[in-house]
Amino acid sequence: MEKIGFVGLGIMGSPMAKNLLKAGYSLAVYDIVSEKIDDVVKAGAQACSSNKEVAENSEIVITMLPNSPEVKEAVLGADGVLDGAGSGTILVDMSSIAPLASKEVSEKAKEKGVVVLDAPVSGGEPKAVDGTLAIMVGGPQETFDKVKDILSVMGASVTLVGEIGSGNMTKLANQIIVALNITAMSEAMVLAAKAGVDSEKVFQAIRGGLAGSTVLDAKMPLVLEGNFKPGFRIELHIKDLANALETAHEVGVPVPLSGAVMEVMQALKVDGKGADDHGGIIQFYEKLAKVEVRRQ
């Protein structure tokens, strides 16, 4: 089996790394927070002291980091992945970053003979834990074929969508749809609750029709319990929408609804709710309407 390195052991990265260990892969790991390394080492990983050391001990390096600057620092910076990677190393960046940043990292990596795939994921912490993420990949077919089995340990669907950067472009499209879906759910359910209709019965009535969705089924039960523990934080969705808006403007695509939802999320962040799950978007509408959507 290939020797794999894993950089970034946060809410998503830690369960993803543990799933690779359960599948029998050898794993060298690093995170800037030592406690996160210790947790994955207990599951059988080898601890490393830098991104460079991870690459020195790996044929395939996976990064799972918050945003473009963190990926660039981990890969291109001092003691970074490229400092330790040999020619032929494959770098699979599973972070959700700007497509142009993926292309920049790929160009720098080519100079050392390292091939990059951008492979962001959708599904949040629950699907990271049970290994059923949707993984959207950009890069060469030949390289994708080499790592598909590894990615399939972490995801229920693994799709090559095009050249480098295409994975993150697909993720931006995904994040727009998810954000707008949660916001539409929030408006509708607050309306029904304010009118005095039982929220859970409304949910059950509409989930089997055209308004039903994976988002509705995933988020509405948590809303009914008032549970906004993060599976995917509002502040991270803000980051994704910022990348979506920037990319849309670069290519000349107006995205007015995405801009509106961004302002809703920014208001929640200012209100101290940035660390809540993005299902907590509903709190914006609850505050305005002075009503809560909860199980009765």
Buried (B, 14 or more C-beta within 10 A) or exposed (E): EEBBBBBBBBBBBBBBBBBBBEBEBBBBBBBBEEEBBEBBBEBBBBBBEBBBBBBBBBBBBBBBBBBBEBBBBBBBBEBBBBBBBEEEBBBBBBBBBBBBBBBBBBEBBEEBEBBBBBBBBBBBBEBBBEBEBBBBBBBBEEBBEBBBEBBBBBBEEBBBBEBBBBBBBBBBBBBBBBBBBBBBBBBBBBBBBBEEEEBBEBBEEBEEEEEEBEBBEBBBBBBBEEEBEBBBBBBBBBBBBBBBBEBBEEEEEEBEEBEEBBEBBBBBBEEEBBBBBBBBBBBBBBBEBEBBBEEE
